[in-house]
Amino acid sequence: MITTESALGLVGFYINGEWEKPRGRGTLPITNPATGAVLAEVPYATAEDVDRAVRTTHEAFLKWRDVPVVDRVQALYRFKALLEEHAPEVAAILTRENGKTAEDSKMEVRRAIQMVEVACGMPSLMMGDSLNDVAREIDCKTVRQPIGVCVGITPFNFPAMVPMWMYPFAIACGNTFVLKPSEKVPLTPTRIVELLAAAGLPAGVLNLIHGRKETVDSLLHHPLVRAVSFVGSTPVAKYIYSTSAAEGKRVQALGGAKNHLVVMPDANMPKTVEAIIGSAFGAAGERCLAGSVLVAIGEAAGPLLELLAKRTEALAVGDGSQAGIEMGPLVTSDHCKRVAGYIDKGIAEGAAPLVDGRRFKSATGGFFLGPTIFDHVAPEMTIAKEEIFGPVLSVIRVKTLDEAIQLVNRSPFGNATSIFTSSGKSAREYSSRIEVGMVGINVGVAAPMAFFPFAGWKNSFFGDLHAHGKDAVAFYTEQKVIMSRWF
């Protein structure tokens, strides 16, 4: 077994039940965002590596699809038990390579385990329908069958949870799977796959490779790949969707977001501020559900921003592995510079910095940027329109709820939004009229549980069936209708 703990080690591939340390490929250093220290090197899979991984996964599928579903989920039950046992270890690895706080990492691992719990219910979730005597002496039933080799391409911001949106459901349905996690954070998914292998999953049912665009393209074009799941930015999601669909593959591609937090004057301001802090600055804003635009309605702006600025300035920023830290670093130096560039852009376009995160200085090095709030942001400004994916919150002031709804609905994104109010009428009107897939009412991060779909709209999602929940069962299976008559 390859350990993910050794400094300057080479992260391995897992193909057909064997761990490999591939040599002679290009590699990328994996760094601790809090210190800049190199943790390991990740190799890029070549087209030949991809072909070998997919072909062995296809060979495993021909056997795995015939395993009864009640037996398939037994490996997931054992996997869940191992995840529970090793949850603190997995969370620590996650914090070390991603930078999020220890508490955030623990919650992410818990969400990952919940996905496995739901997938263990596949004997019920895969059940079809039946009806006798649909015509004279003719009965009809539907069954769900697996589709084949499925691929998951996952992002850096949730290396434990997002892969679990995919492969537990796919495997429980009788498919086999190739996982290509983000090359920025390969240690967490590698450790989790070690636990899955220890749970007794047969060789080839899940293969793990690493890489960048060449690796992804080889997966998208491989003739044995039947379905592709992706989470990442909107431009890449569009590319994944169009390329995979053109190849005749089933695809779900989750893209970026620009999530609005709408605050009414009757909101509970202290609790609303805490929810906004968690939404905008949790995980350093590197979440597709992060609140990015704060829409203050009427008289809400004054008391809201006074409390929010004070709380933001007191936010504890530092190495996420340390106790008491509320926000960690950004994932890489390049990404940190990119987000700082958006702050520069906001000032250049005339927004007023209420809190400027560029002033934060870390004593440990690393890729840090403090939380930033802009006031008096105009809807046409860059920081109000583009996904920043960092701890930057833009405040737009409007007069009425109707104006807020129109503002949110003009966005090309439709991932998540939240309204903060004490009025059931306002909450109902907002949730009914808003053109967004996930809506929170007095909830800062409207993240659905594993048994509901992750329902992004517009440019936040490309495909027909969403991740996890009942949609995942439909995505990873084909329905077959069987009509029978006996003479």
Secondary structure as the mmCIF struct_conf table of DSSP 4:
data_model
#
loop_
_struct_conf.conf_type_id
_struct_conf.id
_struct_conf.beg_label_comp_id
_struct_conf.beg_label_asym_id
_struct_conf.beg_label_seq_id
_struct_conf.end_label_comp_id
_struct_conf.end_label_asym_id
_struct_conf.end_label_seq_id
BEND BEND1 THR A 4 THR A 4
BEND BEND2 SER A 6 SER A 6
TURN_TY1_P TURN_TY1_P1 ALA A 7 LEU A 8
STRN STRN1 GLY A 9 LEU A 10
HELX_LH_PP_P HELX_LH_PP_P1 VAL A 11 GLY A 12
STRN STRN2 PHE A 13 ILE A 15
TURN_TY1_P TURN_TY1_P2 ASN A 16 GLY A 17
STRN STRN3 GLU A 18 GLU A 20
BEND BEND3 GLY A 24 ARG A 25
STRN STRN4 THR A 27 THR A 31
TURN_TY1_P TURN_TY1_P3 PRO A 33 THR A 35
STRN STRN5 VAL A 38 PRO A 43
HELX_LH_PP_P HELX_LH_PP_P2 TYR A 44 THR A 46
HELX_RH_AL_P HELX_RH_AL_P1 ALA A 47 TRP A 64
TURN_TY1_P TURN_TY1_P4 ARG A 65 ASP A 66
BEND BEND4 VAL A 67 VAL A 67
HELX_RH_AL_P HELX_RH_AL_P2 VAL A 69 ASN A 98
HELX_RH_AL_P HELX_RH_AL_P3 ALA A 102 ALA A 119
TURN_TY1_P TURN_TY1_P5 CYS A 120 GLY A 121
HELX_RH_AL_P HELX_RH_AL_P4 MET A 122 LEU A 125
TURN_TY1_P TURN_TY1_P6 MET A 126 MET A 126
STRN STRN6 SER A 130 ALA A 135
TURN_TY1_P TURN_TY1_P7 ARG A 136 GLU A 137
STRN STRN7 ILE A 138 PRO A 146
BEND BEND5 GLY A 148 GLY A 148
STRN STRN8 VAL A 149 ILE A 153
BEND BEND6 PHE A 156 ASN A 157
TURN_TY1_P TURN_TY1_P8 PRO A 159 ALA A 160
HELX_RH_AL_P HELX_RH_AL_P5 MET A 161 MET A 164
TURN_TY1_P TURN_TY1_P9 TRP A 165 MET A 166
HELX_RH_AL_P HELX_RH_AL_P6 TYR A 167 ALA A 172
TURN_TY1_P TURN_TY1_P10 CYS A 173 GLY A 174
STRN STRN9 THR A 176 LYS A 180
TURN_TY1_P TURN_TY1_P11 GLU A 183 LYS A 184
BEND BEND7 VAL A 185 VAL A 185
HELX_RH_AL_P HELX_RH_AL_P7 LEU A 187 ALA A 198
TURN_TY1_P TURN_TY1_P12 ALA A 199 GLY A 200
HELX_LH_PP_P HELX_LH_PP_P3 LEU A 201 PRO A 202
TURN_TY1_P TURN_TY1_P13 ALA A 203 GLY A 204
BEND BEND8 VAL A 205 VAL A 205
STRN STRN10 LEU A 206 LEU A 208
BEND BEND9 ARG A 212 ARG A 212
HELX_RH_AL_P HELX_RH_AL_P8 LYS A 213 HIS A 221
TURN_TY1_P TURN_TY1_P14 PRO A 223 LEU A 224
STRN STRN11 VAL A 225 VAL A 231
BEND BEND10 GLY A 232 GLY A 232
HELX_RH_AL_P HELX_RH_AL_P9 THR A 234 ALA A 246
TURN_TY1_P TURN_TY1_P15 GLU A 247 GLY A 248
STRN STRN12 ARG A 250 LEU A 254
STRN STRN13 ASN A 259 VAL A 263
TURN_TY1_P TURN_TY1_P16 PRO A 265 ASP A 266
BEND BEND11 ALA A 267 ALA A 267
HELX_RH_AL_P HELX_RH_AL_P10 MET A 269 PHE A 281
HELX_RH_3T_P HELX_RH_3T_P1 GLY A 282 GLY A 285
BEND BEND12 ARG A 287 ARG A 287
TURN_TY1_P TURN_TY1_P17 CYS A 288 LEU A 289
STRN STRN14 GLY A 291 ILE A 297
HELX_RH_3T_P HELX_RH_3T_P2 GLY A 298 ALA A 300
HELX_RH_AL_P HELX_RH_AL_P11 ALA A 301 GLU A 313
TURN_TY1_P TURN_TY1_P18 ALA A 314 ALA A 314
STRN STRN15 VAL A 317 VAL A 317
BEND BEND13 GLY A 318 GLY A 318
TURN_TY1_P TURN_TY1_P19 GLY A 320 SER A 321
BEND BEND14 GLN A 322 GLN A 322
TURN_TY1_P TURN_TY1_P20 ALA A 323 GLY A 324
STRN STRN16 MET A 327 MET A 327
BEND BEND15 VAL A 331 VAL A 331
HELX_RH_AL_P HELX_RH_AL_P12 SER A 333 ALA A 348
TURN_TY1_P TURN_TY1_P21 GLU A 349 GLY A 350
STRN STRN17 ALA A 352 VAL A 355
HELX_RH_3T_P HELX_RH_3T_P3 GLY A 357 ARG A 359
BEND BEND16 ALA A 363 THR A 364
BEND BEND17 GLY A 366 PHE A 367
STRN STRN18 THR A 372 ASP A 375
BEND BEND18 HIS A 376 HIS A 376
TURN_TY1_P TURN_TY1_P22 PRO A 379 GLU A 380
BEND BEND19 MET A 381 MET A 381
HELX_RH_AL_P HELX_RH_AL_P13 THR A 382 LYS A 385
BEND BEND20 GLU A 386 GLU A 386
BEND BEND21 GLY A 390 PRO A 391
STRN STRN19 VAL A 392 VAL A 398
BEND BEND22 LYS A 399 THR A 400
HELX_RH_AL_P HELX_RH_AL_P14 LEU A 401 ASN A 409
TURN_TY1_P TURN_TY1_P23 ARG A 410 ARG A 410
BEND BEND23 SER A 411 PRO A 412
STRN STRN20 PHE A 413 GLY A 414
BEND BEND24 ASN A 415 ASN A 415
STRN STRN21 ALA A 416 PHE A 420
BEND BEND25 SER A 422 SER A 422
HELX_RH_AL_P HELX_RH_AL_P15 GLY A 424 ARG A 433
BEND BEND26 GLY A 437 GLY A 437
STRN STRN22 MET A 438 ILE A 441
BEND BEND27 ASN A 442 ASN A 442
BEND BEND28 GLY A 444 VAL A 445
HELX_LH_PP_P HELX_LH_PP_P4 ALA A 447 MET A 449
TURN_TY1_P TURN_TY1_P24 ALA A 450 PHE A 451
BEND BEND29 PHE A 452 PHE A 452
STRN STRN23 PHE A 454 PHE A 454
STRN STRN24 TRP A 457 LYS A 458
TURN_TY1_P TURN_TY1_P25 ASN A 459 SER A 460
STRN STRN25 PHE A 461 PHE A 462
BEND BEND30 GLY A 463 LEU A 465
STRN STRN26 ALA A 467 ALA A 467
BEND BEND31 HIS A 468 HIS A 468
TURN_TY1_P TURN_TY1_P26 GLY A 469 GLY A 469
HELX_RH_AL_P HELX_RH_AL_P16 LYS A 470 PHE A 475
TURN_TY1_P TURN_TY1_P27 TYR A 476 TYR A 476
STRN STRN27 THR A 477 SER A 484
#
